[in-house]
Amino acid sequence: MIETHSDPIANSELSINQIHNIDVNIGLQRLPDSSIDLIIADPPYGIRYRSSSRQKKFTAIQNDDVIFADWLSDAYRVLKDGGALYCYTRWDVYGEWHQRIAQLFTVKNCIIWSKNGGGMGDLRGQYSPSHEFLIFATKGRHLLNGKRISDVWPVARDASAHYVHPTQKPVKLAETIITKSSKPGDTVLIPFCGSGSDCVAAKQLGRRFIAFDIEQRYIDAANLRLEAVDVVANAA
C-alpha cells in the first residue's frame, strides 16, 4: 500500500511495519489522533507472573507487579471511530481490567481463549488452568467481518520448544482477531509486542502494523519471526 500525505501515520514519527524499542506511553504519544484501525494488546496482567517452563528459563515480566493500564486513554485517542480493542487478561484480574477499559471503551464480549492444555500451579489443590480471557471492546459502532462465531476460541498453544517469550500467544489467535476486525491495508497497533505473533499475523494478512516493546531481546526474536515470513513469501 502506498502511503500518501492524507495518511496520518505517514506524517507521524513512527515507521510502519516496525517494532519500536520504546515505552508504550511514549510511543502512543507520538501517534496522531484517530490513526489506528485495530489494537491488539497483551499487557502485563499485574499478577507477578514467572514462567514455569522446564525447557527455557525466562526472567520476570517487566511492569507486572501492578495493573498497568495508564496507556488506555491514549489508546482510545489514537483509535479511529468504529475501531476495536482486544486486550488479553486472566480470570483473577479480569474485573480490574474490565473496569479500566469500560471507563473509555464499550466492552462487547469476554472472549475465552481455550488453550487445550493445562498449566502448573497447585497440582493437587487446583483445577488445571487451560484458558485466558480476551476483552473485546470498541470505540463507537464496530461491525465484525464474516459470519458470526462463538466467543470461545479453542486454539492450541505453541509448542514450548518454539517459545521465544514467556507469555507467547499463537499466531492463529491474532489471525482471528485481525480477520474479524480489520481489512487489508488497515493499520494494527500492537502496544506490547512480546514474541511478535500479532506482527506476524498482520504481515501475513496484508495489514500494516506499528509495535512497541521495551525489551530488545524480545524485539530481536520477533524480528527473526518476521524475517521468516518474508522467506516463505519469497519462496512461494
Secondary structure, 3 states (H helix, E strand, C coil): CCCCCCCCCCCCCCCCCEEEECCHHHHHHCCCCCCEEEEEECCCCCCCCCCCCCCCCCCCCCCCCCCCCCCHHHHHHHEEEEEEEEEEECCCCHHHHHHHHHCCCEEEEEEEEECCCCCCCCCCCCCCCCEEEEEEEECCCCCCCCCCCCCEEECCCCCHHHCCCCCCCCHHHHHHHHHHHCCCCCEEEECCCCCCHHHHHHHHCCCEEEEEECCHHHHHHHHHHHHHHHHHHHHC
